[in-house]
Amino acid sequence: MDLLDALRICKGITNNSKEVSEGYIFFAIKGYSTDGNMFIDEALQKGAFLVVTDQPIKHPRVKRVENVRKAFAIASNIFYGFPSEGLNIVGVTGTNGKTTVTYIIEGILKEAGFPTGAIGTINYRIKEDIISEGRTTPPSHLWFSILKRMKEEGVRYVSAEVSSHALDQERIRGTSFDAVIFTNLSQDHLDYHENMEEYFKAKARLFKEYRYNTAYINTDDPYGKRLYEDLKKAGKGVTGFGFSGDTKILAVHSTFKGTDVKIYHRGKEIVVNSPLVGEFQAYNITAGVSYCLDIGIDEKTVKEAVKKVRVPGRFERIEVKGRVFIIDYAHTPDALRNVLEAINRIREKGRIITVFGAGGNRDKGKRPLMGRVAEALSDIVILTSDNPRNEDPLSIIGDILKGISNKDKVFIKEDREEAIRFSFNISKENDIILVAGKGHEDYQEIGSKKIKFSDRDVIIDLIK
């Protein structure tokens, strides 16, 4: 049977055999750790109306396609009624800053009175409700079903994080955007993309293969500048932002209380005050402010909204008995450098103690680079577990240590809770303790299990 005909009469679509029931279409996709083709028989036994695969399998209810991931996205878009049509979706991609930019845009739109939705790493939100825990960009059927639900509930604007994995895997194929934003590109995910050029090409697909009205590109970033020039040559609508962009960052001042940014936008200057800490936040703020001003939101509303935007697990500050803990999601060399440089610029006294690890089964090349950054910008480094997954935590720590020359400033505490408590025990009044890597996450991935764990809970317990 033709796939389009099947979509007209099927009851649901999925790429997870556990979700299959009578009348469903099952897309057998080879994933990172499991191959959906292994579950074709299970899907058929559970009543799958049709199975779609890229493998040469002969069965009356199995259809072969050239690209099963792309077919899954296109089918999801059709099944859920082309939900991006009629929604103003802002897609944000880049190594760092995606979550913050989506929160800024969502905050300004809410202040302006628009019904909003958000899809991202922390959670998925419709208006004031959190509808699900997050993943940077969900699988195709969830992506389009969430958009459909948003549309049905009267949402007008959606701010969404778009990962390089999602773009490479065709998860959002067929989505129409109002705007797309590029924050920056630095080393991450090279376990998947192999090298920086492939990583860049995956990100660039959002700007070269999808429909949108305007692109906003960080032109201070070398990859951003290259992308900006490519889009200009192609005649695309594009705005560069940064200290050298079309929309210029004129001045930045950051303290532990927040960041003030002066922006030159379309012939006017605007100064915004944000509780977000660190000069690097100027880029995230400028990206969000530029888009919202361009769609007609007035300057007063923008300024009021930016004052209120806070992002869970991003430079989250907790005072404990004369010390300051900072919880941050930084898990790349560039993000760790940004946070530590921000702390170094604004600290008045005291030492910097950095507690961090690195994720298992992920880009090993970034581990020594993170070690080098932590050594250069911290007084004391405590290496611990992040999400070790199926790797030995001490082996991961060993990789980080390869980037550290002065081992005398390093302590190793494999257990993350022990590491955080140890950082407090060796600290002195006025010290700043950065706990990096997990941010908002309330779990650790150890082996194949998710164990309940929160950096914040451990720190709050120290107060008690």
N, C-alpha and C positions, 0 to 999 in steps of 0.2 A: 504493500500500500504506500502511496505517496505520503511524505511527511506532512505536507500541508493539509491533506485530507484527514490524516490521523489527528491533527491538532484541532480540527473542527468538532470532533466527537469524543476526544479523550477526556478523562476526569481530572487529570493532573500530570505534571511532569517533574522528574527529579533525576539527580545523578547519584542518589544514595539508595541502594537496594533495600535498605531497612524501611524507607518511606514508601516503597511501592505497594499499591493495592490494586484491586480489580479496576481495569480501564485506564491505567497509567501508561505513560511513555517513559521508558528508562533509558538514559544516556550513559553508556558504558565508557567512562573516561579513565585513562591511565594517569594516576596521580603521582605525587611525590613519594608516597610510601606504599600505596596500594593500587592495584589495577582493577578498575571497574569491570573489565571483561571477565574476571574471575567469578563475578556474581550474576552473569547473564542467566544461567539456569535457575538460580534462586528467584530472579525477577520474573521470569516466565512462569515459574510454578506459583508465584503469588498473584498471577493474573495480569501481568503487564500486557497491555494492548499491542505495544510495539517496543522493540529494543533497537536503539541506534548505536552503531559502533563504527570504528574505522578499520576493523579487522574483517578478513574474508570468511565470515561464518555463514553457512547455508542453513537457513531456517525460514519458514514462511512468515514468521513474525519478527524477523531480524532484518534491519535495513543498514546497508553500509554507506557511509559518507566519507568524503576526503578529509574533512576536519571536524571531528566530533565536538570539540569545544566550541567552535564557531557556530555549529549547527544548534548546540544547546542554548547558546545566547540568543540566536535569532528566533528559535522556537519559543523561548521564554518570553521574549518581547511580544511575539504574536499572541501567545496564550493569554498573557495578562493585558492585552489590548493596547499596546504601544503607549505605556503610561508616561513616558518622558515628554510626549507631545502635550503641551498645555501646562507643563511645569517649567519653572525657571531653575534649572539645575546648574550649580557652580561646582565644577570638578577641580579638586586641588591635588596636585602631585608634586613630588620632590622627596629628597631623602629626609630632611628635617623640616618641621614647622607645619605640616599638613593639618594636624589636629588643632593647633592654635589658630590658624587662619580660618578654619571652618567655624570654630567657636566665635571668633570676632565677627564674621559675616552674620552668623545666626543671631548674635547679640544685638547687632545694629538693626537687622531686619525686624526683630521682635520689638525693639524700642520704637521703630517706625510703625508698628501695628500690623505687620504682615504675619499671617499664619506660616510657620516655618517647619521644616523637617531637617534632620541631620543624619548622615550615615558615616560612621568612622570607628576608629580604634577603641575609643572608650565605651561607646554604646550607640544605639540607634534611637532617635528621638522624633516624636511627632507632637508638635506644639509643646505643651508642658510635660508630656508623658514620655518616660523611658520605656520603649517597647521590647528591648532586647539588649543583652550584653553585646559588646562590639567585636568587630573584626574589620580591619582596614577597608577591605572591599569584599562583600559576601559573594558566594557562588551565584551564577546567573539567575536561577529560578527565585532565589531569595532577593536579589537586587531588584528585579522587575516586580516581584510581588510586593515588596516594601514600597516601591514607587507608586504602584497601583493603590495601595492602602492610603498613602499620603494624599494622593489625588482625590480619592473618595472622601477623605476627611477634611477637604478644603484647603490643604496646604498649597501655597503659591510659590514659595522658594525653598529649595533644598541645597544645603551645603554638604558636599560629599568628598571624602578622601578617596583617591584613586591610586592604588598601588601599582608598581611595575609588574608584579606577578599577575595582577588582574588584567592588565593591558596585554601582556605576553600571552596569557591564557584565554583571551577573547571573552572574559566574563561579562563585560558591559557592552559588547558589540550591538550596535543599533540604537544606543542612547543618544539623544539630542541634548546639547548643553546650551545654556545661555552664555556662560563664560567658562574659561579654563585658566588655571593658575599654575605657574611653575615656581617653586620656592627656591630650590638649590639642588645640587647633586654632589655627593661625596661618597666615600667608600662604604658600601653596605651590600648585602645580598649577593656577593660574588660567588658564593657557593652555588647559586642558581644561575646567575647571568654570565659567569666565567670571567668577564673583564668589564672595565668601565665603559668601553664603547658599546657593548651589547646592552649594558644597563641603561645608558643614555638613549639608545635607540628604542628601548621598551618604553621609557618615559615619553619620548618624543611622539609616539604613536597617538597619544591623546590629542596632540596639536596638529597632526598631519593626516589622521584617518577618520576623525569624528567631526560632526557638524556642530558649530558654535558661532556665536556672534562676535565675541571679543576674547582675546587672549591677554593675560597679564604675566609678564616674564621678568624675573629678577636678572637684570642685565649686568649686575656686579659679579654674578657667578659666571665663570668661563663657559660652562655648558649652557647656561641661560643666554649668554650673549650670542653664542653660536645658534641656538634655537631661534632667538629673536631675529637674527639676520636671515635665517632660512625662511621664516614666515613672512618677513618683509618682501623678500624676493618673490615669494609665491603669491603676493598680493593679499595676504590675510590681514584681518583687523587685529592689530597687536599694540599693546602699550608696555613699554619697558619701565620698570621701577627700580629704585636704588639710589645711591649717591650720584650715579651717572645716568639715570634713566630719563624717560619722558616725564614721568612723575618722580620728582626728586625728593630725597631725604635731605633736608637742609641742615638739621641739627638734631642731636640725640643727647639726652641727659638721663642717666639711670642711677637710682639708689635702691636700698633695700625696700623702700616704700613703693617703687614703681618706676616707670619710664615715661619721659616727656619726649614727643617727637614733633618736629616742625616739618611739614610736608608742603611742597609746591605742586599743586595739581590744577591743570587746565587754566593757568593764568592767575590762580589765587593761592595764598598761603593759609594753611590751617595748622593749628597746634593742638595736639590731642594728648591727654594724660591717661596713662594706663597703669593698672596695678601689676601688670606683667613686668618681671625684672630681667634686666640684661640688655645691653645695646643691640644684640642680635635680634631682639624682639621688634626693632624698628622695621625690619623687612616684613615680618608677619603683619604688623599693624598697618603698614603702608599698603600692602596687597589688599587687605580687607576693606580699608577705608576707601581706596581708589575705586573698587568695584561699586561700593554702596553709593558713593558720590555720583558715579556715572549713571546709575539707574534712577537718580533724582532725589535721593534722600538728602534732606537739608543738613547743613553743617552743624547746627545746634543739636539735632538728634544724634548725629554721628558722635559728637564729642561726649554727650551724656551716656551713650551706650558703651563706648570704649572704656569709660571710667569703671564700669560694672563687670567687665568680662574677666572671669577667672577660669583657669583650665585645671581640672583635677590632675595631680601628679606632675605638674610642670612648674618647677621652681617653687614648690610648696614649702612654706617656711613655718617651722614649729620651734618655739623657744622652750628649752628644758634646763632649768636651774643654772641660768647664766650662760648657757651655750645656745647656739642656733643650729638646728638640723634643717637641711634643705633636701627635700625629696624631689628627684627629677627622673624623667623617662630616658634621659640621654643614654643611648646604647650604641652609638657610633663614635669614631674618633672625633669627627667634626662637632657633633652635639656635645660631647664631653668637654672639648676645648672651649666651646662657646660658654657653657655654664661656668667652668672654672675661671675663665678670663673675666666673666662678669663678677664673680665673687672676689677675685683679686682686685678688680678696679674699685669696688665699693666697700670693701672691708676697711674698718678703721684700725683694728688691732686684733690680736689673736692669731692662731694658726689655722690652716686649712687641712682637715682630715678627710680623705676621700675613700669611701667604701664602695666597691663595685666588683662586678665579675663580667662574664660574657656568655651569651647563649650557646648551648650545645647544638650540634648538627646544623650550624649556620656558618657564615663566612669566617674562616679561621684566620685569613690574612689581616683582618682588622684588629685582632687581639693584641699583638705586640704594639701596634700603633696606639691603641688605647692606653697601654701601659706607659708608653713614652710620654703621652699627653699628661697622664696623671702624675708621673714623676716630676715633670717640668713645672707643673702648676700647683702642686700640693706640698705640704710640709711632711705629711704622713700618709701612706697609702696602705689600705687594708684590703687585700684581695679575698674574694669570697665566691660563693655560687650565685648565679643568676637563675636561668632556667637551663639546667644542665642537659635535660632531655635524656638521650641515650649515650651521652659521653661521660667519661669519668671527670668529675669536677676538678680534681687535682691536675688532670692533664690539661684542662682548659686554663687553669691558673698558671700552669707551666708555660703555656703559649703566651699569656700576657706578660709573664716575667722576662721573656726573651727581649722585650722592648725596654726593659728597665735596667739602667746601668748601676745605680746606687741602691743595692739591695738592703742597705742598712736602714733605709726609711720605710721598708715594707714589712708588714705583718700578714700572715696567712691564717685565715679562719674560715675553713670550708663551710661550716654551718652559717647561714645568713643571719639568723637571729643572734647567734653568738657574736658574729662580726659587728653587728649594730650595737649590741650591749658593750662589747669590748671598746668600740670607738668612744662611747660615753665614759667608760671607766678610765681611759688614758687621757681624756680631754681635760682642759683647764678652762676656767672662766674666760669668756669672750672668744673661745674657739668656734669655728664654723665647721660643721660636719656635713659633707655632701654624701647622700646615699643615692647612688645613681643606677639606672638600668631598668627599673621596674615601674617606677612612677605610680600610676593609678591601679596597676594590677593587684589583685587580691589572691593570688595563687602562685605556686611554683610548679613548673613542669619537671618532674623527676621520673626518669624512665618513661613509661607510657601513662603515668598518672598525673593528675592535677591535684596538688596538695594545697589546702587553704593556707595562705600566708600573705601578710600585708606589712610592708615596711612601716607604714603609718601606724598600724596597731602596735607594733613593737615599740616605736618611739613614744606613743601616747602612754604605753604601760610604764615607761621610764618616768613620766611625770607623776603617775600614781604612786 
